[in-house]
Amino acid sequence: MAQEKVYPMTQAGKDKLVQELENLKSVRRKEVVERIKIARSFGDLSENSEYDSAKEEQAFVEGRITLLEQMVRNAKIIQEDKDTDAVGLGKTVTFVELPDGEEETYTIVGSAEADPFEGNISNESPMGSSLMGKRVNDEVTIQTPGGEMNVKIVSVK
């Protein structure tokens, strides 16, 4: 049997996934079932766009529930790293783009809780994997879809 993927994440990240899972199971599932019932009452299902839309939403919700259950079941909570100077999972890293860019700050998290718009980047992303293990004052070249980016690490917390 194939080994299931492990999802490294913070406790807060796991709590957020559990909360989303509970909402999907207790609220969204019921809402979708109700939409399907209402759409069925409109008659002919072959030309019923409301029914088709509700069934598509049901498939999405059930797929998301399955994924979240797997992620929660295989979550590996990130432990406090003893090496306080090195970039690692759960650490917040601040760097400046060279030669004269602005400071940027990101928290390195597992792929399950990555959200760059919230300042959380995955350890598996090009940026996250390039920064892993690096220390303050290290200069790092990051391969991004837009080309190379050179940064200098300013702080690791």
Residue pairs with C-beta under 8 A, 6 or more apart in sequence:
4 70
4 73
4 74
5 70
5 74
6 74
6 76
7 71
7 74
7 75
7 76
7 110
7 111
7 112
8 75
8 76
8 78
8 89
8 109
8 110
8 112
8 123
9 17
9 75
9 76
9 77
9 78
9 109
9 110
9 112
9 113
10 77
10 78
10 90
10 109
10 113
11 77
13 109
13 110
13 112
13 113
14 72
14 75
14 77
16 113
17 68
17 71
17 72
17 75
17 112
17 113
18 72
20 68
21 65
21 68
21 69
21 72
24 61
24 64
24 65
24 68
25 65
28 61
29 61
29 65
32 54
32 57
32 58
32 61
33 58
35 50
35 53
35 54
35 57
36 51
36 54
36 55
36 58
38 50
39 48
39 50
39 51
39 53
39 54
40 51
42 48
42 50
42 51
45 51
71 112
75 112
76 110
78 89
78 90
78 109
78 110
80 90
81 88
81 89
81 90
81 91
84 156
85 135
85 136
85 156
86 133
86 134
86 135
86 156
87 93
87 108
87 131
87 132
87 133
87 134
87 135
87 153
87 156
88 108
88 132
88 133
89 108
89 109
89 110
89 123
90 107
90 108
90 109
91 107
91 108
91 156
91 157
92 105
92 106
92 107
92 108
92 156
92 157
93 105
93 106
93 107
93 108
93 131
93 153
93 155
93 156
93 157
94 103
94 104
94 105
94 153
94 154
94 155
94 156
95 103
95 104
95 131
95 140
95 151
95 152
95 153
95 154
96 102
96 103
96 104
96 151
96 152
96 154
97 104
97 149
97 150
97 151
98 139
98 150
98 151
98 152
99 150
101 151
103 154
105 119
106 116
106 119
106 120
106 121
106 127
106 128
107 119
107 120
107 121
108 121
108 122
108 123
108 128
108 131
108 132
109 120
109 121
109 122
109 123
110 122
110 123
111 122
111 123
111 124
111 125
113 120
114 120
114 121
114 122
114 125
114 128
121 127
121 128
122 128
123 129
123 132
126 142
126 143
126 144
126 145
127 142
127 144
127 149
130 140
130 141
130 142
130 143
131 140
131 142
131 153
134 140
134 153
135 153
135 156
136 153
136 154
136 155
136 156
137 152
137 153
138 152
138 153
139 150
139 151
139 152
139 153
140 150
140 151
140 152
140 153
141 148
141 149
141 150
142 148
142 149
142 150
142 151
